[in-house]
Amino acid sequence: MRPVHIIGVPLDLGGGRRGVDMGPSALRIAGLRDALTALGYSVVDKGDLPAPIPETQQPRDERKKYVRDIAKVCQRLYQTSLAAFDEGAMPLVVGGDHSLAAGSVAASSEFARRQNKPLGLIWVDAHGDMNTPATTTSGNVHGMPLAAILGHEPSELSKIGGTSPKILPEHTVLVGIRNLDDSEKKEVLSAGVHVFTMKDVDRLGIAVVVERAINLASQGTAGIHVSFDVDVCDPLIAPGVGTPVKGGLDYREAHMVMEMIADSGLLLALDLVEVNPILDVKNTTAVLAAELATSALGKKIL
């Protein structure tokens, strides 16, 4: 079993509602480290990366608010995650808003590149996160990281790690999508990525969707980076997120995603993002996220 490095990223610059900077603490309070240790992992908590708060910074460009500050945090995350790989460990990144994925996926991509292989990515999210400064209606950068990872704007994020794109569309799979901006729909359709919406989950069942997602993301790749936005879950089980959308994954479906990823043996790194304790009820969402991490790392029912 590879050791696990927990990396907290209290990044609260990418979204419109405050509070996700407390997400890493909430996951720790939920018992994340002890739960992974109980599975037999050697766990090192690397603490939280420094991240500024909006009150001390200037948004600057309204089309990509705080993007320079976000890029600095993502660069630190890139270095910290890459160091975990160098030590033979799995980066488990807890956020923080989803813009952090520009750093974590960049590190996984570099790890794969050193093996002369591309990276597979499964992006589990209610949203596409493929807006650009040209298409955004809010200027919130947490709606842009996947676009940057695929080599598009904002360039401040796409150039992290020195190579771009970090992943190819054919190795990129979105799961659980149910809320896209009109302009973003065009971006997603033209990008050539694989998409399984909640309609697909309803029609096919979560097991078929995840099986196909794993096959697509693993075809010829070094392994799979899973970036899991907790808002993919229905607000009934995950109320503590900044952008809740009705009709998400239920409790068992969310665990099935993670259990099947664990069964594949292909997981290289995991992000758990967008837990917002301010909007939560008795830390319910962080407890769920911690449970999902254990499923992704091999906890079994039997």
LUMNU-994611 format. One line per 3 residues: number of its first residue (from 1); for each residue x, y, z of N, C-alpha, C. Coordinates in steps of 0.02 Angstrom, whole numbers. Atoms other than C-alpha are relative to their C-alpha. Layout:
NUM) X:Y:Z:X:Y:Z:X:Y:Z; ... .
END
This chain:
1) 42:-60:0:0:0:0:44:63:0; -38:-63:1:67:170:-48:-19:42:60; 17:-49:-52:78:296:93:-47:54:-29 .
4) 46:-54:21:-51:436:86:23:66:32; -15:-67:-24:-6:619:101:-63:43:-5; 57:-46:-1:-152:728:154:27:71:-8 .
7) -22:-68:14:-129:902:81:-61:46:4; 56:-46:-7:-247:1037:141:12:63:-41; -5:-60:41:-282:1182:23:-60:45:17 .
10) 56:-42:-22:-390:1314:110:-12:59:-48; 7:-50:53:-420:1405:-54:-73:22:-4; 67:-27:-3:-571:1520:-47:-6:61:-45 .
13) -1:-57:46:-538:1636:-193:-38:-13:-65; 27:18:65:-617:1541:-337:-75:3:-6; 73:3:2:-801:1543:-288:-33:64:23 .
16) 36:-60:-19:-936:1667:-248:-25:0:71; 24:5:-69:-985:1603:-75:57:-21:45; -56:11:-44:-862:1607:68:-9:-63:43 .
19) 4:54:-49:-819:1462:184:39:-63:-17; -35:62:18:-729:1327:84:71:-2:26; -66:1:-30:-565:1380:162:1:-42:64 .
22) 4:42:-60:-626:1285:316:-12:-74:-15; 12:69:20:-655:1127:216:53:-49:24; -50:47:-25:-486:1046:257:-6:-14:74 .
25) 8:10:-72:-514:1072:443:-61:-45:14; 60:39:-10:-689:1000:430:12:-74:-15; -16:70:17:-623:842:346:44:-32:53 .
28) -41:28:-54:-492:821:480:-42:-14:62; 44:10:-57:-623:843:616:-44:-61:-11; 41:58:17:-725:711:525:37:-66:7 .
31) -38:61:-14:-585:587:561:33:-31:-61; -28:26:62:-507:571:388:64:-40:12; -64:34:-9:-333:524:447:-9:-67:37 .
34) 10:61:-39:-391:396:576:-34:-54:-42; 36:49:42:-508:315:450:47:-33:-50; -47:29:48:-368:292:324:53:-43:36 .
37) -47:40:-40:-248:230:458:-31:-68:17; 35:62:-17:-379:100:507:-1:-48:-59; -2:43:59:-371:35:328:70:-29:-11 .
40) -67:26:6:-186:2:351:49:46:-35; -44:-47:34:-115:155:265:46:35:50; -43:-47:-35:34:252:326:-19:70:-24 .
43) 28:-65:20:-38:428:327:43:57:29; -36:-60:-22:60:591:335:-43:60:-17; 38:-62:12:-38:751:356:50:56:-10 .
46) -47:-53:17:60:887:268:-24:69:21; 26:-64:-21:-47:1022:345:-31:38:-58; 32:-42:50:-121:1166:247:51:44:-36 .
49) -40:-47:38:-37:1262:107:-24:71:15; 21:-70:-12:-37:1450:134:-43:25:-58; 45:-27:51:-180:1534:41:-28:65:27 .
52) 26:-64:-25:-231:1717:54:-76:0:0; 73:-7:-2:-409:1769:94:-21:59:-43; 22:-54:45:-513:1882:-20:6:69:31 .
55) 0:-66:-32:-517:2022:109:68:35:-5; -66:-30:4:-330:2050:88:24:9:-72; -22:-1:70:-323:2038:-102:-47:42:-43 .
58) 41:-36:49:-391:2128:-255:-20:-47:-56; 21:45:54:-496:2034:-384:36:13:-66; -31:-22:62:-409:2133:-522:-46:-12:-60 .
61) 39:11:61:-483:2057:-680:-67:-32:17; 66:26:-17:-671:2034:-660:-20:-61:-40; 14:60:40:-669:1899:-794:34:-62:29 .
64) -36:55:-32:-551:1792:-689:26:24:67; -14:-32:-64:-556:1854:-511:54:-37:39; -53:26:-44:-402:1829:-401:43:-53:-35 .
67) -32:56:35:-324:1720:-537:75:-4:16; -72:3:-16:-144:1770:-496:12:-32:68; -7:30:-66:-166:1727:-313:-16:-74:-1 .
70) 18:70:6:-252:1565:-357:56:-39:-32; -55:34:35:-111:1520:-476:59:-12:46; -55:10:-47:17:1545:-338:-13:-58:47 .
73) 18:56:-43:-76:1425:-224:5:-65:-40; -2:60:42:-93:1300:-367:72:-21:-15; -71:16:11:94:1311:-401:29:-34:61 .
76) -23:33:-61:129:1268:-219:-28:-70:5; 30:66:-2:8:1124:-230:33:-47:-50; -36:39:50:92:1063:-389:65:-27:30 .
79) -64:21:-29:259:1058:-299:-9:-49:57; 12:44:-58:188:977:-142:-25:-69:-22; 26:64:25:92:843:-238:55:-38:-36 .
82) -55:34:35:242:806:-348:50:-29:49; -45:26:-52:349:786:-192:-29:-64:30; 32:61:-25:222:658:-129:13:-58:-47 .
85) -14:52:50:239:560:-291:73:-22:4; -71:16:-3:429:570:-277:16:-44:60; -10:41:-60:415:491:-104:-39:-65:-2 .
88) 38:61:8:307:351:-171:-69:1:33; 65:-7:-35:149:420:-89:-55:22:-48; 59:-24:37:-26:459:-151:-21:67:28 .
91) 26:-64:-24:-77:642:-141:-76:-4:9; 71:-7:-14:-248:661:-58:-11:73:17; 6:-72:-5:-292:843:-84:-70:18:24 .
94) 65:-19:-27:-431:917:22:-7:76:-2; 10:-72:9:-505:1087:-16:-58:25:40; -24:-44:53:-545:1221:-38:-43:-7:-63 .
97) 41:0:60:-626:1268:-202:35:-38:-56; -23:47:51:-606:1168:-362:55:28:-45; -54:-27:40:-484:1288:-443:67:-30:19 .
100) -62:32:-22:-350:1197:-342:21:-57:-46; -15:57:43:-361:1054:-468:50:18:-54; -51:-20:49:-254:1156:-588:70:-18:25 .
103) -65:20:-28:-110:1118:-470:7:-74:11; -5:71:-15:-150:941:-416:3:-43:-63; -1:39:62:-187:876:-591:66:11:-38 .
106) -64:-13:32:-29:961:-656:54:-46:29; -50:45:-31:73:858:-531:-10:-72:-24; 14:68:24:-13:696:-581:21:-8:-73 .
109) -19:2:70:15:738:-763:76:-6:-8; -73:4:2:200:765:-732:24:-69:22; -17:68:-22:210:600:-637:-11:-50:-56 .
112) 14:44:57:130:512:-786:50:11:-56; -46:-17:55:242:604:-910:68:-32:11; -65:30:-15:396:538:-821:0:-75:-15 .
115) 6:71:20:331:364:-863:-15:-6:-75; 13:-3:72:309:418:-1044:-71:-21:-18; 70:15:12:122:401:-1031:-43:61:16 .
118) 46:-53:-18:-26:519:-1027:-37:-16:65; 39:7:-62:-138:544:-876:-74:-9:-18; 73:4:5:-319:489:-861:-31:42:56 .
121) 33:-42:-49:-440:605:-771:-74:-15:3; 72:5:-10:-612:572:-699:-21:59:44; 22:-63:-32:-696:736:-651:-72:-10:23 .
124) 65:17:-27:-843:700:-536:-29:65:30; 20:-69:-16:-945:860:-522:-70:13:-28; 64:-23:28:-1116:938:-543:11:48:-58 .
127) -15:-53:49:-1031:1070:-652:56:-23:-46; -52:18:48:-920:1062:-804:68:30:14; -62:-35:-16:-790:1185:-740:43:13:-62 .
130) -34:-12:63:-747:1220:-922:-14:70:-28; 4:-69:21:-786:1404:-928:69:30:-10; -60:-38:8:-653:1525:-984:-16:73:17 .
133) 15:-71:-11:-634:1711:-950:-46:30:-53; 43:-26:54:-723:1738:-1117:-72:-23:6; 68:27:-3:-875:1630:-1075:-33:8:69 .
136) 27:-2:-68:-896:1654:-887:-52:55:8; 49:-51:-17:-1047:1746:-820:14:30:69; -14:-21:-69:-974:1765:-645:71:24:12 .
139) -71:-14:-12:-785:1779:-661:31:-43:53; -25:43:-53:-768:1644:-529:44:-55:-30; -49:44:31:-613:1542:-567:-13:-74:16 .
142) 13:71:-13:-678:1383:-485:-43:-32:-54; 35:26:58:-782:1366:-643:44:-9:-61; -46:1:57:-626:1363:-753:56:-52:3 .
145) -61:41:-3:-498:1233:-693:5:-54:-53; -5:53:49:-543:1095:-814:18:29:-69; -21:-34:62:-530:1216:-960:75:11:-1 .
148) -72:-13:-4:-356:1263:-900:41:-64:-6; -36:64:1:-303:1082:-875:3:-27:-71; 3:22:70:-356:1047:-1055:39:46:-46 .
151) -44:-43:39:-242:1188:-1112:-30:66:-22; 32:-62:20:-363:1332:-1129:11:54:54; -4:-54:-50:-380:1497:-1035:-37:-21:64 .
154) -50:-52:-9:-348:1558:-904:72:-27:-2; -70:23:10:-164:1544:-951:38:-3:66; -35:2:-66:-111:1581:-771:-4:-70:31 .
157) 8:68:-27:-177:1408:-727:25:-53:-49; -19:51:48:-143:1314:-889:76:-10:-4; -73:5:7:45:1351:-882:34:-28:63 .
160) -30:28:-61:71:1281:-706:34:-66:-17; -37:60:14:204:1146:-712:40:2:-64; -42:-10:59:274:1210:-876:-21:-36:-63 .
163) 24:33:60:179:1096:-995:-75:10:-6; 71:-9:13:9:1116:-1075:-17:-32:-67; 49:15:-52:-112:1033:-1096:25:-53:49 .
166) -18:51:-50:-102:925:-939:-30:-68:-17; 35:61:20:-226:798:-1008:-29:10:-69; 31:-2:66:-300:755:-1176:-75:-14:7 .
169) 72:11:-5:-488:759:-1207:-21:-73:0; 20:70:4:-494:575:-1250:12:-39:64; -13:32:-65:-428:532:-1076:-37:34:57 .
172) 36:-40:-49:-547:651:-987:-73:-20:2; 70:23:-7:-715:593:-918:-33:41:55; 40:-36:-49:-845:701:-831:-58:-44:21 .
175) 53:42:-28:-968:611:-717:-44:40:47; 46:-32:-47:-1125:677:-632:-22:70:-20; 14:-68:23:-1143:836:-735:-76:12:-3 .
178) 71:-18:5:-1312:923:-717:-13:75:0; 11:-73:-2:-1283:1111:-717:55:34:-40; -48:-33:44:-1195:1195:-864:-28:67:-24 .
181) 19:-62:32:-1198:1375:-923:-10:-13:-75; 13:10:71:-1264:1393:-1101:63:3:-42; -63:-5:38:-1096:1451:-1168:47:-57:16 .
184) -43:55:-20:-1009:1316:-1069:-20:-66:-34; 22:59:35:-1115:1182:-1152:36:-7:-67; -35:1:64:-1036:1230:-1318:74:-19:10 .
187) -70:16:-14:-862:1221:-1241:8:-75:14; -4:71:-17:-895:1047:-1170:-9:-42:-63; 14:40:60:-967:982:-1334:57:4:-50 .
190) -54:-8:50:-826:1052:-1441:67:-27:24; -65:20:-28:-686:995:-1324:18:-72:-16; -15:70:14:-704:811:-1364:9:-43:62 .
193) -4:40:-62:-709:755:-1182:-60:-47:3; 56:46:-10:-819:611:-1126:-42:26:58; 44:-28:-51:-971:664:-1025:-56:-50:16 .
196) 58:38:-24:-1094:563:-920:-39:46:47; 42:-44:-40:-1232:675:-857:-41:-41:49; 45:36:-46:-1355:633:-720:-55:-37:-37 .
199) 47:37:41:-1474:583:-857:29:-68:-19; -33:64:16:-1348:450:-909:2:-45:61; 0:39:-62:-1334:395:-728:-69:-31:11 .
202) 69:24:-10:-1524:381:-718:-16:-57:-50; 18:49:51:-1537:283:-881:42:-64:4; -45:57:4:-1386:170:-869:14:-33:68 .
205) -21:23:-66:-1357:155:-682:72:21:13; -66:-27:-17:-1204:217:-589:56:-50:-14; -53:50:10:-1108:52:-606:23:-1:-73 .
208) -17:-1:71:-1115:55:-796:39:64:-17; -32:-64:13:-1067:239:-801:72:0:25; -68:-1:-28:-916:218:-687:45:-50:-35 .
211) -39:49:37:-859:61:-776:25:29:-66; -20:-31:63:-860:155:-941:49:56:11; -46:-55:-15:-776:306:-862:70:-25:14 .
214) -66:28:-16:-635:200:-793:34:-27:-63; -29:27:62:-610:112:-960:26:56:-44; -20:-57:43:-602:278:-1053:62:35:28 .
217) -55:-38:-31:-484:363:-928:64:-41:6; -58:43:-10:-368:213:-915:31:-24:-65; -24:27:65:-346:175:-1101:67:30:-18 .
220) -68:-22:18:-158:188:-1127:31:51:47; -26:-51:-46:-131:301:-976:39:-32:58; -39:23:-57:-19:288:-824:-43:-14:61 .
223) 46:7:-56:-170:288:-709:-49:57:-1; 56:-47:-1:-315:396:-656:5:48:60; 9:-52:-51:-326:559:-560:-75:11:7 .
226) 70:-12:-12:-498:578:-481:-8:67:37; 13:-65:-30:-556:755:-444:-75:3:16; 69:10:-23:-715:743:-340:-25:62:35 .
229) 34:-57:-30:-821:896:-307:-61:-26:37; 53:29:-40:-939:854:-165:-69:24:-21; 66:-22:22:-1076:955:-247:-30:-46:-54 .
232) 29:51:44:-1098:808:-367:-53:-40:37; 49:36:-41:-1195:730:-223:-63:44:9; 62:-37:-11:-1375:778:-193:4:41:64 .
235) -1:-41:-61:-1398:920:-68:-31:-34:61; 29:36:-56:-1500:800:39:53:-36:41; -54:34:-37:-1338:709:85:62:43:6 .
238) -58:-44:-2:-1214:850:53:-23:73:-2; 25:-69:0:-1291:1016:106:54:53:3; -53:-49:-11:-1125:1099:144:45:11:-59 .
241) -39:-18:60:-1070:1153:-30:-23:68:-24; 15:-68:20:-1063:1324:-109:-50:6:-56; 44:-3:58:-1160:1282:-267:-41:-64:-4 .
244) 41:61:0:-1290:1148:-225:-48:-1:-60; 46:9:56:-1394:1078:-368:-41:-63:14; 43:57:-12:-1543:963:-344:13:-56:-51 .
247) -3:56:47:-1541:790:-421:68:-31:-8; -67:28:4:-1366:731:-381:4:-72:21; -12:68:-21:-1289:566:-333:-27:-11:71 .
250) 20:16:-69:-1367:482:-182:58:-33:37; -55:24:-42:-1266:406:-41:34:-62:-29; -30:61:26:-1241:234:-117:32:12:-68 .
253) -30:-14:66:-1209:302:-292:69:32:8; -65:-33:-12:-1070:414:-226:52:-50:23; -48:50:-23:-990:270:-134:17:-50:-56 .
256) -13:46:55:-1009:158:-287:54:28:-47; -52:-32:40:-906:283:-387:69:-16:29; -65:8:-33:-766:273:-261:20:-74:7 .
259) -16:71:-8:-777:86:-231:24:-31:-65; -21:27:64:-763:46:-415:68:28:-21; -67:-28:13:-614:164:-432:52:-37:41 .
262) -46:39:-41:-532:74:-287:12:-69:-30; -6:67:29:-568:-95:-367:43:-1:-63; -39:-2:62:-484:-38:-528:75:-2:13 .
265) -71:-2:-16:-317:-15:-440:39:52:-39; -31:-48:45:-282:133:-554:6:71:29; 1:-68:-29:-301:281:-434:70:25:15 .
268) -65:-31:-12:-149:394:-436:-4:54:54; 7:-57:-46:-215:543:-338:-74:17:5; 71:-16:-13:-379:608:-265:-6:70:27 .
271) 21:-64:-28:-452:781:-241:-70:-8:30; 67:-6:-30:-599:810:-124:-10:74:14; 4:-73:-2:-659:989:-144:-70:25:13 .
274) 62:-40:-5:-793:1119:-109:-42:-17:62; 36:8:-64:-842:1065:69:-1:69:34; 9:-66:-30:-913:1223:148:-35:-7:68 .
277) 30:11:-66:-940:1205:337:-51:53:20; 48:-53:-17:-1032:1372:348:-71:-19:-22; 65:19:28:-1172:1299:243:-21:-70:20 .
280) 11:70:-17:-1164:1126:321:-45:-8:61; 40:17:-58:-1269:1039:453:39:-52:41; -36:45:-45:-1168:963:596:56:-39:-35 .
283) -58:28:35:-1019:929:480:-18:-61:-43; 23:56:40:-1124:806:379:39:-9:-64; -31:4:66:-1041:847:214:73:-21:5 .
286) -69:20:-10:-864:832:280:5:-74:20; 0:71:-19:-906:664:360:-11:-43:-62; 11:36:63:-974:606:192:64:-2:-42 .
289) -61:-4:40:-816:666:103:54:-46:28; -49:45:-31:-706:573:228:-17:-73:-14; 21:68:16:-808:416:203:15:-18:-72 .
292) -14:13:70:-792:432:15:74:-11:-13; -72:10:7:-604:447:32:19:-71:19; -16:69:-20:-599:282:125:-24:-51:-51 .
295) 23:45:53:-703:199:-10:47:1:-60; -46:-6:56:-586:266:-144:66:-35:13; -63:32:-19:-439:194:-49:-9:-71:26 .
298) 5:72:-8:-511:22:-29:-43:-27:55; 45:26:-51:-635:12:114:-57:-39:-33; 50:44:30:-754:-131:76:-56:-14:48 .
301) 56:19:-41:-925:-179:138:13:-68:33; -12:68:-23:-870:-360:155:70:-22:-19 .
END
